[in-house]
Amino acid sequence: MDILKDLTTIVGKENVTDDGSVLAGYASDLSLVSAGMPEAEVCPGTTEEVSSIVKWANENDIPLIPVSSPVHLYGSTIPKQGGVIVNMKRFDEIHEIDKINRFVRFGVGVSWKKLTETLAAEGMRVIMPLAPRAERSAATDHLEREVTTNMVYDYGEPTQSMEVVFPNGDIFRTGSASSPMFPYSLARGANPAGPGLDFYRLLQCAQGTMGIVTWMSLKIQSIPKIDKIKFAALDDINDGINFLYRILPRRIGQECLILNDTDLAALITDTKEEFEAVKKTLPPYTLMFTISGLIRRPEEKIAYEEHFLADVCKNEFTKIKLTDALPGHPGAAGKLIKILRSAWPEASNYWKNIPAGAYQDLFFITKPEKTKMFIDAMKDICGKHSYEFDKLGIYQQPIEHNRACQLQFSFFYDPADAAAVEEVKAIYDAAFEKMLELGGYFTRPYGNMAERLYERAGSYTAALKKVKALFDPENIMNPGNLCF
């Protein structure tokens, strides 16, 4: 069997390579997951070509690893068992922007930069995670269920319909896009759920083990006519959490998050020297959230929300002092609004690289009132592993009006310091075990963390393997990931 020759007949010579320098770029990523080398890279340009590649892989028992971004974060695209990288970069078209049904349909190769800028030109925006990399695939982040900064329940599930090539080569569309009249049907792919099984859930967080998604639809909304960002300095994070329990269920606010001094300093500075200076001026934690007026009567909406906030702070939460600016940092409010609504600039050093050069994130879902317990446990773990707790990034993201939250710890380190790398590996493993023991809900496990998590969930893992065997009996889709 000649892999290059076979793939060339499907996609053309210019879209296949076994160049070592190209393949080396897939051997590792920004995570600490062990390296693995592929045999080739193929770049299909149509759904039919993807289908043909998948059928060929089944016939020849060749692993396929789907990739849609030039930046990889968690080890989920490292070839664990060799095989062929299916690079989806040519799927970079924005197919339609439907303002009436409020969704955008686009290929998995479309970057955050392209998506946000194209929507902005139409007066629309998409709900986003915090400061995603400009070049990263927007579809990938939503497939991986990256938590968004907008905690309004309406946007709790921003993903709508999608097209996927299943592991047997069949082309399938989920939800209302499965209509035989698509894209001319009235539903137009604006609903993720279809009859029977919600197939989009099968594909989310599956890390390419259940098929190759070619395009998806996301909810969008109008760009606000008026935006105001509010800040509250917190010595105790529980003060901010209790305040959010009061205001968020009343549908006050759009983007809302809590950052510690390390993460906030990294977010608003450009160099390590500036980061160190700014961090010293910040409180231990900062709550920030936006209030926005959209198309209809925006001034009245802003006035109502400000009146409500002032009343709550005066009569119920006297410790919370809301300000329209970040104290001591003029201009930061405008900068942060832009950060919350845009991809991180390509030309700038990514904000999480500013403190030390590299980072590892540990994140899980929990109840907001348990946040302090996890932080105290992490402080104890840092002390046992000679990692300065003060250097740790802490980010708490409310979900669905504070019904739950994602808690994220960022371990910053110098990638050129071998001892620092080993230190972060050790503390990351210890922290994962402790957070799991305390009830952290790891909905998106990666790398070694996934292996250990699935070992503990025997019945769930067995059920997953049964589903995998039904859809991918030859186990060609990204083998070695998750529990497959």
C-alpha positions in Angstrom: 0.0 0.0 0.0 1.3 3.5 -0.9 -0.4 6.0 1.4 0.6 9.1 -0.6 -0.4 7.6 -3.9 -3.8 6.5 -2.6 -4.6 9.8 -1.1 -3.4 11.7 -4.1 -6.1 10.0 -6.2 -8.7 11.4 -3.8 -7.5 15.0 -3.2 -4.7 15.7 -5.7 -0.9 15.7 -5.3 -0.8 19.3 -3.9 -3.0 18.4 -1.0 -1.0 15.4 0.4 2.5 15.4 2.0 4.8 13.2 4.1 7.3 16.0 4.5 9.0 15.5 7.9 9.1 19.2 8.8 5.3 19.4 8.3 4.5 16.2 10.2 6.7 17.3 13.1 4.3 20.1 13.7 1.7 17.5 14.7 3.9 15.4 16.9 3.4 17.7 20.0 1.3 20.7 20.9 1.0 23.3 23.8 0.1 20.6 26.3 2.4 18.3 28.2 1.0 15.1 26.5 3.6 12.7 25.1 4.6 13.2 21.5 3.5 11.0 18.6 4.3 11.1 14.8 1.9 10.7 11.9 2.8 9.1 8.5 1.1 11.7 6.3 -1.1 14.8 6.1 -4.1 15.1 3.7 -6.1 18.3 3.1 -9.5 17.6 1.7 -11.6 20.4 0.1 -15.0 18.9 0.0 -17.3 16.7 2.2 -17.2 14.1 -0.5 -13.4 14.0 -0.4 -13.5 13.6 3.4 -16.0 10.7 3.0 -13.6 9.0 0.5 -10.7 9.4 2.8 -12.6 7.8 5.7 -13.7 4.9 3.5 -10.1 4.4 2.3 -8.9 4.4 5.9 -11.4 1.7 6.9 -10.4 -0.5 4.0 -6.7 -0.2 4.9 -7.0 0.1 8.7 -5.3 3.5 8.8 -5.9 5.8 11.8 -7.2 9.3 11.0 -6.7 12.3 13.2 -9.0 15.3 12.3 -7.4 18.7 12.7 -9.0 22.1 12.0 -6.7 24.6 13.7 -3.0 25.5 13.5 -2.9 25.8 17.3 -3.5 22.7 19.5 -3.9 23.0 23.2 -4.7 19.7 25.0 -3.0 16.8 23.2 -6.2 15.7 21.4 -4.6 16.0 17.9 -1.4 14.2 18.7 -1.3 10.9 16.8 -1.3 8.3 19.6 -1.0 5.4 17.1 0.4 7.1 14.0 -1.8 7.4 11.0 -2.9 10.3 8.8 -3.7 13.9 9.8 -6.9 15.1 8.1 -6.3 18.8 8.0 -9.6 20.7 7.4 -8.0 24.1 6.7 -9.6 24.3 3.3 -13.0 24.3 4.9 -12.7 28.0 5.6 -15.9 29.4 4.0 -18.6 31.3 5.9 -21.6 29.8 4.1 -24.4 32.1 5.4 -25.4 34.6 8.0 -29.1 34.4 8.9 -30.0 37.5 10.9 -33.7 36.5 11.1 -33.0 33.1 12.6 -29.9 34.5 14.2 -27.3 31.9 13.3 -24.1 31.7 11.2 -23.1 28.6 9.3 -19.4 28.1 8.5 -16.7 25.6 7.8 -14.5 24.1 10.6 -11.5 25.8 9.1 -12.8 29.3 9.8 -10.7 31.1 12.4 -12.0 33.2 15.3 -10.5 36.2 13.6 -12.4 35.6 10.3 -15.7 34.7 12.0 -15.8 37.7 14.4 -14.7 40.2 11.8 -17.2 39.0 9.1 -20.0 39.1 11.6 -19.1 42.5 12.9 -19.3 43.8 9.3 -23.0 42.6 9.4 -23.7 44.2 12.8 -23.7 40.8 14.5 -21.5 38.9 17.0 -21.1 35.4 18.2 -20.9 34.2 21.9 -17.3 33.5 22.7 -15.0 31.9 25.3 -12.5 34.3 26.9 -10.0 35.7 24.5 -9.6 32.8 22.0 -6.6 32.8 19.8 -7.2 34.6 16.5 -6.0 31.7 14.3 -7.8 28.9 16.2 -10.9 27.2 14.7 -14.1 28.7 16.1 -15.9 25.4 15.4 -13.3 23.4 17.3 -13.7 25.5 20.4 -17.5 25.0 20.3 -17.2 21.3 19.6 -15.0 21.1 22.6 -17.7 23.0 24.6 -15.3 25.8 25.7 -17.3 27.8 28.2 -18.3 31.2 27.0 -18.1 34.4 29.0 -21.8 35.2 28.3 -23.7 33.3 31.0 -27.2 34.2 29.8 -29.2 30.9 29.6 -30.3 31.6 26.0 -26.7 31.1 24.9 -26.0 28.1 27.1 -26.0 25.9 24.0 -24.7 28.1 21.2 -24.0 25.2 18.8 -26.8 24.5 16.4 -26.8 22.0 13.5 -23.7 20.5 11.9 -22.5 18.3 9.1 -20.4 15.3 9.9 -18.7 12.4 8.1 -19.2 9.4 10.3 -16.4 6.8 10.7 -18.0 4.6 8.0 -17.9 7.4 5.5 -21.6 8.3 5.6 -22.4 12.0 5.4 -24.9 13.1 8.0 -26.5 16.4 9.2 -27.7 16.9 12.7 -30.9 18.6 13.9 -33.0 20.7 11.6 -30.3 20.6 9.0 -31.2 16.9 8.4 -34.2 18.1 6.4 -34.0 16.8 2.7 -34.8 20.4 1.6 -31.8 21.9 3.5 -30.7 24.6 3.2 -34.0 25.8 1.7 -36.2 24.5 4.4 -37.8 26.9 6.9 -35.8 25.6 9.8 -32.5 26.1 7.9 -30.4 24.3 10.4 -31.2 26.6 13.3 -32.0 23.8 15.8 -29.4 21.3 17.1 -31.8 18.5 18.2 -33.5 16.2 15.8 -35.9 13.2 16.2 -34.6 10.6 18.6 -30.9 10.8 19.5 -29.4 14.3 19.7 -26.4 13.4 17.5 -24.7 16.7 18.1 -24.1 15.6 21.7 -22.3 12.6 20.3 -19.8 14.8 18.5 -19.2 17.4 21.2 -16.1 16.7 23.3 -15.4 13.5 21.3 -12.0 14.9 20.1 -12.5 13.5 16.6 -13.3 9.9 17.7 -16.8 9.9 16.4 -16.5 11.5 13.0 -15.2 14.5 11.1 -17.3 17.7 11.3 -17.2 19.8 8.1 -19.4 22.7 9.1 -21.6 23.9 11.9 -24.1 26.6 12.8 -23.8 28.9 15.8 -26.2 31.3 17.5 -25.5 34.9 16.9 -26.9 38.2 18.3 -26.9 41.9 17.3 -23.9 44.0 18.4 -25.2 46.0 21.4 -26.0 49.7 20.8 -24.7 50.5 24.3 -22.2 48.7 26.5 -21.1 49.4 30.0 -18.6 47.2 32.0 -18.8 47.1 35.8 -16.0 46.2 38.2 -15.9 45.1 41.8 -12.7 44.6 43.8 -12.9 41.5 46.0 -10.7 40.5 48.9 -12.9 37.4 49.4 -14.2 35.7 46.2 -17.3 34.6 48.1 -18.5 38.2 48.3 -18.6 38.3 44.5 -20.2 34.8 44.2 -23.0 35.7 46.6 -23.6 39.0 44.8 -23.9 37.1 41.5 -26.5 34.7 43.1 -28.6 37.8 43.6 -28.3 39.5 40.2 -27.7 36.9 37.6 -31.0 34.9 38.0 -32.7 38.3 37.4 -31.1 38.3 33.9 -28.9 41.3 34.7 -25.7 41.4 32.7 -24.2 39.7 29.6 -20.5 38.7 29.9 -19.6 38.0 33.5 -16.5 36.5 35.1 -14.2 36.6 38.1 -10.4 36.7 37.7 -7.6 36.7 40.2 -4.8 39.3 40.1 -2.5 37.1 38.1 -5.0 36.4 35.3 -6.3 39.9 35.1 -2.8 41.4 35.0 -1.9 39.1 32.1 -5.1 40.0 30.3 -4.5 43.7 30.3 -0.7 43.9 29.8 1.7 43.3 26.9 5.0 42.4 28.5 6.2 40.4 31.5 7.7 43.5 33.1 4.4 45.4 32.7 2.5 42.3 34.0 4.6 42.2 37.2 4.0 45.9 37.9 0.3 45.9 37.2 -0.3 42.8 39.3 0.9 44.6 42.4 -1.8 47.2 42.0 -4.8 44.8 41.6 -7.0 43.3 44.4 -6.9 39.5 45.0 -10.0 39.0 42.8 -11.9 41.2 40.4 -15.5 40.7 39.4 -16.4 42.2 36.0 -19.5 42.0 34.0 -21.2 43.9 31.1 -24.6 45.4 30.9 -25.8 46.0 27.4 -28.6 47.6 25.4 -29.3 45.8 22.1 -31.6 47.1 19.4 -34.9 47.9 21.2 -34.9 50.7 23.7 -31.2 50.3 24.8 -31.1 53.4 27.0 -34.1 52.2 29.1 -32.6 48.7 29.5 -29.3 50.1 30.7 -31.0 52.6 33.1 -33.2 49.8 34.6 -30.2 47.5 35.2 -28.1 50.3 36.7 -30.9 51.2 39.0 -31.3 47.6 40.1 -27.6 47.2 40.7 -27.4 50.4 42.8 -30.4 49.3 44.9 -28.9 45.8 45.6 -25.5 47.3 46.5 -26.9 49.9 48.8 -29.4 47.7 50.6 -28.1 44.1 50.5 -24.4 43.9 49.5 -22.6 46.9 51.0 -19.2 45.3 50.5 -19.7 45.4 46.8 -18.5 48.7 45.3 -19.3 48.8 41.6 -17.2 51.1 39.4 -17.3 51.9 35.7 -13.5 51.8 35.5 -10.8 49.5 36.8 -9.3 51.5 39.7 -5.9 52.8 38.9 -6.0 51.7 35.3 -7.6 54.3 33.0 -8.6 52.9 29.7 -8.7 49.3 30.9 -12.5 49.2 30.7 -12.6 49.9 27.0 -9.8 47.5 26.4 -11.6 44.7 28.3 -14.8 45.2 26.4 -12.9 44.7 23.2 -11.1 41.6 24.6 -14.5 40.1 25.6 -15.9 40.6 22.1 -12.8 39.8 19.9 -10.3 37.2 19.1 -6.8 37.7 20.7 -4.7 39.6 18.1 -2.4 37.4 16.1 0.5 39.8 16.2 0.4 40.0 20.1 1.9 37.5 22.5 -1.0 35.4 23.8 -2.0 36.6 27.2 -1.4 33.4 29.0 2.1 33.3 27.7 3.0 36.7 29.3 3.6 35.6 32.9 6.2 32.9 32.1 6.1 31.8 28.5 3.8 28.7 28.8 0.9 27.4 30.8 -1.3 24.4 31.6 -4.9 24.8 32.4 -6.9 22.6 34.8 -10.6 23.2 34.6 -13.9 21.6 35.7 -17.5 22.4 36.5 -18.7 22.9 40.0 -21.3 24.8 42.1 -20.3 28.5 42.6 -20.5 28.2 46.4 -17.8 25.5 46.3 -15.2 27.7 44.6 -13.5 28.8 47.8 -13.1 25.2 48.9 -11.3 24.3 45.7 -9.1 27.4 45.9 -8.1 26.6 49.5 -7.3 23.0 48.4 -5.2 24.3 45.5 -3.3 26.6 47.9 -2.4 23.5 50.0 -1.3 21.6 46.9 0.9 24.4 45.7 2.6 24.5 49.1 3.4 20.8 48.9 4.9 21.1 45.5 7.0 24.3 45.9 4.8 26.1 43.4 4.1 29.7 44.5 0.3 30.0 44.9 0.6 33.7 44.2 1.8 32.8 40.6 -1.3 30.7 39.9 -4.0 32.0 37.6 -7.6 31.6 38.8 -10.6 32.2 36.6 -14.2 31.5 37.7 -16.8 31.6 34.9 -20.5 31.6 35.9 -22.7 29.4 33.7 -26.5 29.9 33.0 -27.2 32.7 35.4 -24.8 31.3 38.1 -26.6 27.9 38.2 -23.1 26.4 37.9 -19.6 27.6 37.1 -16.4 26.6 35.4 -13.4 27.0 37.7 -10.0 27.1 36.0 -6.5 27.1 37.4 -3.6 28.1 35.2 -0.1 26.9 36.0 2.4 29.2 34.4 6.0 28.0 33.7 9.1 28.6 31.6 9.1 25.9 28.8 12.9 26.2 28.5 13.3 25.2 32.2 13.2 21.4 32.4 12.8 21.4 36.2 9.9 23.8 35.9 8.2 21.6 33.3 8.5 18.5 35.6 7.2 20.6 38.5 4.1 21.6 36.6 3.5 18.0 35.5 3.7 16.8 39.1 1.4 19.5 40.5 -1.0 19.2 37.6 -1.4 15.5 38.3 -1.8 16.0 42.1 -4.3 18.9 41.5 -6.4 16.8 39.2 -6.7 14.0 41.7 -7.6 16.3 44.6 -10.1 18.3 42.6 -11.7 15.1 41.5 -11.8 13.8 45.0 -13.5 17.0 46.2 -16.3 16.7 43.6 -14.9 18.6 40.6 -16.9 17.6 37.5 -14.5 17.0 34.6 -16.7 17.2 31.5 -13.7 17.7 29.1 -10.9 15.4 30.1 -7.7 15.4 28.0 -4.5 13.4 27.8 -3.5 11.4 30.8 -6.3 13.0 32.8 -8.9 11.3 30.4 -7.3 7.9 30.9 -7.4 8.1 34.7 -10.9 9.5 34.7 -12.4 6.8 32.5 -10.7 4.1 34.7 -12.9 5.3 37.6 -16.1 5.4 35.7 -16.5 1.8 34.7 -20.1 1.6 33.6 -20.0 4.9 31.8 -16.8 3.9 30.0 -18.3 0.6 29.0 -21.3 2.4 27.5 -19.1 4.7 25.6 -17.1 1.8 24.1 -20.4 0.2 22.9 -21.4 3.4 21.2 -17.9 3.7 19.7 -18.0 0.2 18.4 -21.3 0.9 16.6 -20.1 4.0 14.9 -16.4 3.1 14.4 -16.0 -0.7 14.4 -12.5 -0.5 12.9 -11.5 2.2 15.5 -9.9 4.4 12.8 -11.0 7.7 14.3 -8.2 9.2 16.5 -7.5 5.9 18.3 -5.8 6.3 21.7 -7.9 9.3 22.7 -10.5 9.2 25.5 -11.1 5.6 26.4 -10.9 4.2 22.8 
